[in-house]
Amino acid sequence: MSEECCGADAPPKSRASDSPTPAATDTAGAATAVTGGTGAAHDDLSSWWKDRGLRLPATSGILLAASLIAGWMGGADWFVTVLQSLSLIAGAATFVPGTVRRLLRGSLGVGLLMSIAAIGAVLLGHVGEAAALAFLFSIAEALEDRAMDRARHGLRALLSLIPNVALIERDGEPLTLPAGDIVVGDILVVRAGERVATDGVVASGRGSVDTSAITGESMPATVETGDAVFAGSINGEGALRIRATANGTDNSLTTIVRLVEQANAQKGNRARLADCIARPLVPIVLGVAAAIVGFGFLVGAPELWTERALVVLVAASPCALAIAVPVTVISAIGSASKLGIIVKSGAAFERMGSIRTVAFDKTGTLTQNRPTVVTVETVANVTRDEVLEIAAALETHSTHPLAQAALAERPARSVHSEAREVREDAGRGISGTLNGAAVRAGSTRWMDAGELEPAAVRLADEGMTVMAVERAGIVIGLLGIRDELRPEATEAVAQLASAGIQTLMLTGDNARTAATIAHEAGISDVRAELLPADKASAISALSADSPTAMIGDGINDAPALATADVGIAMGATGSAAAVESADVAFTGSDLRLIPVALLHARRGRRIMTGNIVLSLLIIVGLFPLALTGVLGLAGVVLVHELAELVVILNGLRAARLSPSLDSRALLSDRHQPQPVRSLV
């Protein structure tokens, strides 16, 4: 609707025409405003009757209605003309000043067409028609701005999750200060029912943290010393002391808002297509109107054809085309952000709607990125607990990822003996003495599995990493360790298949492990032992055949994420390289959000296409009617502006999710995501 939409690559603006869009706002400044408690992001979207942007259009409409009533009741002509003139002034005041400023800068827009049409109508003595034009254009523009404000408001509301002030400890003394003043290393004291002011790690205490507003996880997660906590989380019980790992103005929430605002600032391919059609159409329409006026002088009927030229100016205005996509994109991206789906550009959102192939990374994406002891094999006369106790006693001294798996399975009721003379041999394993006996734990390539060799082969074939445990020179047990498939992965893959989307796995892990995990997930196409460059090459080849999305979480996924038509990073607070390389980031890690996101984008793409077609039909249909005089100025204005309102309302449909895509119902049993970190 607004002529700003027809400007060269300009994003839709708020009704303060010279103010920067939220997308252009500095993230840190926005965060500071919010955490200070005075930012606009804290303000509720005003009711329509309190909206200052609607006051002048409403006044114009009331005066126009009064003039019509006065005319029907036989009021004096001068009185009716005064009411119509006041209505015209009120309506024109919303777009004429901005039109003049842009014209002085050499920019043509839809407002110029409307201004010329209104002036011409007045010169021809049709003040009422000019007032109707000004009213309908101004009210449609104001409603469009309000629709966009409403969509943006949902995005900015994320920042309101950060409390205004926080209680911290510095030098052992409690101190209350604005959340924006928190620095890395501060100790936050978060009591039951309070929100966490910035990202951090629990320094002491134990509690149940609700992260639903940030990650969409429906179940509170228990946290204790060493666990990560995100900004905006609510501490459900107990008191927590949290060491800040991010400044108060630069945390996971402000990062999410920054990414979303980038999406608002960028339009997709179809948005650019709409602008490419709309921008040249303005001078073309002006040229056609001038030719019509010239024709009128040639045939001796200048007044008739000048009036028709003015009607053509209004009929061919491409404002509906210019707003057809931006309203849809902003609405859809805004609703997606509430589900923890952060789309970084309008172009990415549009490409999401065309995805036909999805490639998954394995570690940390399809799997939990948490190695777990799946099975324990022992020789005769040796118990499972004996094997686990030896492994845990040694691995206590190791930082290897597999060490944590062994420690997690340590028998709770055993007497924990301390291993001595511990020595770690990189790439092989760890050795020492326990209760006077020499013990080792490590790869079967380092020690002979003996009678357990068949079991070692079987476990490896099942996709497990095998850790052998040796005592007094004899292997007494094997630990089968595997990064287990996420419990929701199979369901997510099935949902993608039902939507006609092909899936495959790209991983740097060994082929046997990859095949096992892929089989459990329901993926038949597996490409294993790939380097980051290999993943990027595979994605490039896939994209040549069909639009392809890559889903990953680690640094090694960054090249493939950047190469894909749409790169999706699982966990917006995880690997920075993955998030920066991706087009879309999920704040949570539940894979069932992937089909939700793709189907949401597919629906948005359909709405965009419908809006563009409808906008073109408006122009094509009204142009001949205006040229031949079938519709006069008032009729064209009414049809044209009502049709534009239909485009806006249709675009706003993209903000709604169907019940089948409601993440709260769909993901009611989701587990708490773990910090993502690639192992391959």
N, C-alpha and C positions, 0 to 999 in steps of 0.2 A: 504494500500500500504506500508507504512513505517513500518519497523520492530518494532518500538516502540509500534505499535498497538498490537503486539504479546507478549509484555511484560506482566508480571504478574499484571493484573488489572491496568495497567498504562493508563491514559487517553491519547488521541491523543495529540501530541505536535506540537508546531510551528516548523519551519524549523531550528531554533537555537536549536539543539538537546539537549544541556545541560542546557538550560534555563527553568525556571519554566513555566508551562502553566498558562494562564490567570486565570484558575480556582483556581490555588494555590496562586495567588497574594493576599496579605492582602488588605481587603476592604478599610480600612482607608487610607492605603498608596496609593491605586489607586485613591481614592477620592481626596487626597491631591495633587496628580500629576495633576489631571484634573483641580481642582479648582485653581491650580497654573498656569495653562495655558500651561504647558509644557508636559503634560502626553501624552502617546501614544494614549489614547482614543480620543484625539482631532485630531490626524493625520488621514487624509483620507487614505483609502486603496489604495496603489500605483498602477498605471497602470501596466499592465503585462509586458510592455517593460522596465519598470523601476524597476521591481522586482528583487532584488539581488538573491533570491532563484532560479530564472529561468536562471540566466546567464550561469552557468556551464553546465546545461543540454542543453541549446540552443547552446553553443559553441561546445559541443560534437556532436550535431545533424548537425551543419554546417560542421564540419570537416569530419563527416561520409559521408555526401552528397558529399563533395568535393572529398573524396577518391573514391566514386562510379563513379563520373563523370570522374575522372582521369583514372580509370580502363577502362571505356567504350571508352575513347579517346585514349587508347593505351599508357598511361603513364608508366614510368619506375616502375618496381615492388617495388624497394626500396622506391620510392616516395609515392606510394599508401600505403605501409606498415607504413611509417612514419605518414601519415595522419590518418590511422586507429589507430595507437598507441596513437597519441595525443587525438583522439576522445575517446579512451578507458580511458585514464588518466583523462580527463575532466569529463566523466560520473562517473567513479568509485570514484572520489574524493568526491562525494556527499554522498556516503553511506559506503565506506570501512573503513574510520577512526572510525566512530561510531560503526561499526560492531566489529572492533578490541577491542574498549573500553568495549563493552558489553560482548564480549567473555572472556576478562580478568576478568570480574566480574561473569563469569559463566552463562551468559545469552545467549541462542541461539535464533536466529531470522531469518526472511526471508532474510535479507541482507547477512547472512552467506552462505545461499544456493546460492545466486547470486554471491557472491565473489568466492566461490569454482568453480562454473560453469565457470566464466570468466577466472580464473587462468588455469583451465583445458583446456579450449578452446585454450588459448594461447600456452600451452604446446603441444597441438596437432596440432599447426600451423594454427588455425582458428582465426587469430587476428580480421578479419572483423566481424565474428560472435560475438566475445567477445565484440567488440566495439558497435555492435548493441544492445546486451544485456544491457550493461552499460548505453547506451543512453536511451533506452526505459524505463528501470527501474528508472533511475534518473528523467526523464521528468514526468513519471507517479507519482512518489513520490512528486515532486515539485508541480504538479498540484493539488494533493490531499491536500498538506499543504496549498496551496493558497485557495482551496475551504473551508477548515476549518477556515483559517484566515478570509475569507470573512463572514462566518457565525458568528464568534465571534465578528467581527467588528461591526455588527449590534447591538449586545448586549452591547458592551462597549460604543457605541455612546450615550446611555442613559445619561452617565455622562456628555457629552458635553452640556447638557441642563443647567447645573449649570454655571452661569457667573464666569469669572475669579476674578472679584473684586466686592465689594459691598459698598454702601454708608450707614453708620450707624451713630447713635447718641449715644455718651457716655458722660455722665455728661453734657448733653445739647449742646455738641459741635459736628459738623459734622466731620466724619472721613472716609476716603476711605482706605480699607484694603483688602487683599486677602480673598476670600470667605471662604477658609479653616480655617481662624482665627476667624470666628464668633462663639460666645458662647451663650448658653441659656440665655435669658434675654436681649440680645442686641436689640435695636430698628433699624430695617432696613427701609430706605427711598427708596421706589420703585416708580419711575416715570413712566408715560405712555410709553408703548413700551418696558419696561425693564423686565427681568426675575427675579423671586424671588430666592434668593441665598440659602435659607434653609427653612424648615418647620416653620410655625409661625401662630400667631393669629393677626388679624387686630386690632391694638391699636387705630387708628383713620383714618378717610378718608373713601371714598366710591369709588368703581371702578368695572370694568367688567374684570374678570380674565379668560384667555384662558388656560384650563388644558388639551387640546386635546393630547398633547405629552406625558402626564403622565397617565391620566385615560382613554383616548380615547373618552372623552365626546366631541361631535361635537359642542355644543352650549356654548358660554361663559356664565359664571355664575356671577351674581352680588354679591359682597361681601361688608360688612360693618363691623363696630366695633363688635368684638367678633367672627367673622367667621374665620374658619381655612383656611389656604392657604398652598399649597404644594410647595416644592422646584421644580424649573423648570417651574412653571406657568408664564404666560406672563400677565402683567398688561396692559389692553387695553386702559383704560382712567382714568384720574384723578391720584392724588398722594396718595399713601398708606403709612402709618407708621405701620410696622408689628413687633410685638414682637416675637423674635425667640424662638421656643419651642424645637429646636434641634440644635446641633453643626453643623458647616459647613461641617464637614467630616462624620457626622453620622445622615443622614436624610432619608426621605422616598425613594429618588432616590438611594442613596448608599445602602440602604437595599435591594431594588429591584435588583440592580446589584449583590450584594452578593448572593442573592437567585439564580439568573440566573447562576452565576459562579459555585455555588454548583452543579447545573444541569450539567454543562460541565464536572465537575470533576467526576461525577458518571455515570456509564453506566447501562443500564437496563438489565433485565434478558437475553434478546436475545443477548445483547452485551457480557455478560459473557459467554453465550453459544457459541458464535462465537469464543471467546478467548479460551474456553475449547477445542474446536475442533482444533483451529489453533496451540496452543502451543505444544501439544503432536505430532502433525503432522510433525513438523520440525525434531525432532530426528528420527521419523519413516521413513521419506523420506531419511534422511542421511543413516539410516541402510539399506534401500532398495537399495540405490545407491551403497553402499559398497558391498552388496550381488551381484548386477549386475556385478560389476568389478570382484569380485571373480569368478563368473560364466564364465566371459570372459577368465580368465586364465585357467580355467578347460577345456574349449572347444578349447583352442589354438588361440583365437582371442581377445586378451586383448585390442588392440587399438579400435576395433569396439565397443566392449561392454563398454569400458571406456567412449567413446564418447556418447553412448546411456545413460549411467548412468548420465552423465552431463546434457543431455537433460531432463532426468527424474527429476533431481533436480529442474530445472526451471519449468517444467510442473506442478509439484506437490506443488509448493510454495503456501502456504495458505494466502498470503498477501491480496488477494481480500476478502477472508472470514473475515479476521481480521478487515478490514475497512468497511465491509458491513453495520454494524449498527451505529458505531460512527458518520459517515458523515451524515446519515439520522437523527439521534437524534439531533445533533448540529444544523443542518439546520432547522429542525422543531421547536425546542425550540426557536431558534433565531427569526423566523418569528412570533411565538406566542407571544413573549415578546413585539413586536411592537404593538400588539393589546391589551396590558395590561394584558396578560395571562402569569403569571410567574410560570414556572414549575421547581420545586426544584430538580428533579433528572431524569436521563434517565429512571430509573425503573418506576417512576411515570408516565412518558409520555407513556411508553409502556402499562402500566395497564389502562391508560385512553382510549386507543384504544380498550379495550375489555369490557368496562362498558356496562351493560345491565339494571341496576337499579340505579335510582338517588333518594336519600332521602333529602328533604329540611327541614331545620329549618324554623320556621314561623317568629318570631319577628326579624326584621332587615334584613331578607333574602328575604322571600316572601313579607313581608310588609315593609313600609317605615321607621319603627322605629320612627315615629313621630305621637303620638296620636292626633287625629283631632276630633273636634265636628262635628258629622255627622248630627244630628237632635236635635231639641229642642221641647219638649212638654210642654204646659202650661195649667193652669186652666182657666176658663172663666174670662174675664175682666183683664187678665194679659198679657202683650205683651212679645214677644220674647226678645226684648232689655232689658226689666226690669229684666228678669231672668239672662241674660248674664251679666248685669251690677253688680248684687249682687255677682254672682259667681266670676267675675274678681276682684271686690273690695276685696274679701276675699283671693283669691288665689294669689294676689300680694305678700302676706306675706308667701307663701308656696314654698317649693323646690320640691314638689312631681311632678313626670312626667306629671300627668294629669293637674296640675296647668297651665302649658304652653299652653295646648289646650284651656282652658277657657280664658286665657289672649289673645290668638290670635284672639278670636271671640269677644272681647270687642267692643261694638258699637263705631265707630269712631267719631260720631257726638254728643255723649252724654256728659253731664257734669260729669266728673269722680269724684265721691265722695269718700272720704277716709274712709275705715272701721276702727273702733276703738275697743279697748279692744279685739284684735284678739287673739284667743287661738287655737292651733292645738292639736287635739286628735289623736295620732298615730294610724293608721289602721282604723280610722272611718271618720274623716273629719276635718273641720275647722269652727270656730264660732266667732262671734263678734257682733258689733252694727254698723248700717249704717243708717244715717239720723234719729237717735233716736230709730230705731226698731231693735229688736234682729234678727239676721240672721245666717243661717247655710248653709253649703254646704258639701256634703259627701255621704257616702254609704247609700243605702236604707236599709241596715241592721242596721243602726244607727238611722234612723228616718222613720216613717210610711209614705209611699207615698200617703196614703189617696185615693182620687178619681182617682189619676194617677197610682194606682197599676197595672191595666191591661196594661197600656202603658209601665210601668217598666218591666213587664214580657215579653212583646213583644220585647222591645229593647234588653233585655238580650238574648232572643231566636235568635235574629239576630246577635249575637256575639258582642254586644257592652257592654262597661262598663258604668253603669248608675250612674250619679251623680245627687242627689236630691238637690234642692235649696229651703230653707225654710225661710219664713218671718213671724215674730210674731207668731211662733208656728204652722204655716200651710205650707205644701209643696205646692209651687206655680208653680213649673216647674221641668223638668227633662232634663238633658243633656245626649245625647247618644254619647259616645266617643269611637272611635275605631282607632287602628293602621291600616290604610287602605292598601289594596293590592297595590303593585307596578304596575303602569300602563302597564308595559311590561310583567308581570308575566304570564298572560294567553297565550300570544303568545309564550313565551319560553317553557311552558309546552306542548303546541300543537306541537312545532317543535321537542321536544324530543320524543313525541309519534309517530310522523311521521317517526322518525329515528329508531323506534322499541325499544325505551328505556322506561321502566316502571318508574313511579314517585309515590312518597308517601310523607307524611308530618310527621315529628317527632317534637313534641313541648311540652314544659312544661306548656303551657297555658291551660285554661279550655276547655272542650270538645265542648261546644256550639260555642265559638269563633273560635276554630280551624276548626270546621266543616263548618262554614260560609265562612271563608277565603279560605279553600280548595275547596269548591264548586265554588266560584268565579274564582279560578285559574284553575279549571278543573282537580283537583286531587281527586280521589275517595277513596284512602287508607289513612286514618287519624288515627294517634296514638297520643293521647293528654295526658296531665297531667303526663309527664315523667320527672323523675329526670335525671341529667347528666349520671349516671350509667345505667339508663334504656335505654337511647338513645344508649349508647355504646353496650348494650346487644342486642338491636334490630338490630343494624348494623351488629353485629357478626353473628346473625342468618340469616340475608339477604345475607351476603357474602358467607355463606355456600351453598346457592342455586345458586347464580350468582354473577359475579363481580359487586360490589356496590360502588357508590360514595356518600359521605355525603357532603352537602353544608351548611355552617353555617358562623356565624360572631362573636359570643359571646364567653365569657370565658366558659360558660356552655356547649358549643358545642365541646370543645377541646377533651374530651375523645372519642366522636363519630368520630371526624375527624381523630384522631390517629388510631382508630380501623378499619375504612373503607379501602377498597382496594385503593381508592383514596380520600383523604380529600381535599375539595376545600373551601378556606376562601374567602368570599366576602369582598373586600376592604383591600388591602395589608397594608394600613396604619391604619387599625382599631385595633381590639383586638389583642394584642401581643400574648396571649395564643393561640388564634385561628390560627394565621398566623404560629406560630412555630410548631403547631401540624399538620398543613395541608401539603399536598404534592404539592398543587397548590394554588396560591393566585392571585386574580384579583385586579388590581389597581383601577378599577371602580366598579360599583355596578349594572350595567345593566344585568339582568338575561338572555337576549338573547345571551350573550357571552358564556353561558354554552353549548348550542348545537353547537355553532361555535367551541369551544375548543374540545369537544368530537368527532365531525366529523373530525376535523383537525388531532387529534391523531389517529383516526381510519384509515384515509388515510395514515398517516405515518407508522402505523403498517403494512399495506399492502405492502408498499414500502420496509420496513425492511425484511419482509418475502420473497419478490421477490429477494432482494439482496442476502440473505442467500442461497436460492435455486440456483440462478444463479452462485454464487461463488462455490458451491459444484459441479455443473454441469461442470464448467471450469476444476476443478481438475479431475473429473471422465472421462471427455471426452479427455483431453490432455494426461493423464497418459498412456493409451494403445497405443496411436499414437506415443508417444515418445519412449516407450519401444520397439515397433516393427519397428521403423525406418521410419514410414510413414512421420513423420515430423522431420526435422533436427533442430539444435539449433536455427538458425535464424527464422525459421517458428514458432517454439513454443514460442520463445520470443515475436514475433510480435503478435500472437494470444492472448497469455496470458496477455500482458500488455494492449492491446487494450480492452480486456474484462474487465480488472480492471478499465479502464477509464469509461467504460459503467456503472460499479457499482457505481463509484463516481458520474457521471452525474445523474444516477437514484436516488441516495440518495439526491442530491441537489434539486430534484423535490419536496421534502418535505417542502422546504422553501416557495413554492408558494401556495397561497390560491386561490381556484377557485372563480370566480365572486360571486357565491352564498354565499361564506363565507367571503366576503369583509365587515369588520365591519364598515367601513366608510359609505358604502351605506346602509347596513342592519340597522345600528343604528343611522340614520340621525336625529331622533327626540328624542334622549335620554335626560333625565333630569340630572341635576347636582346631584351627589350622596351626601348624608349627612353622617357625621361621624357615623360609626356603633357602637352600644352599646346594649348589650342584656338587655331586660326588664324582661325576665322570667328565 
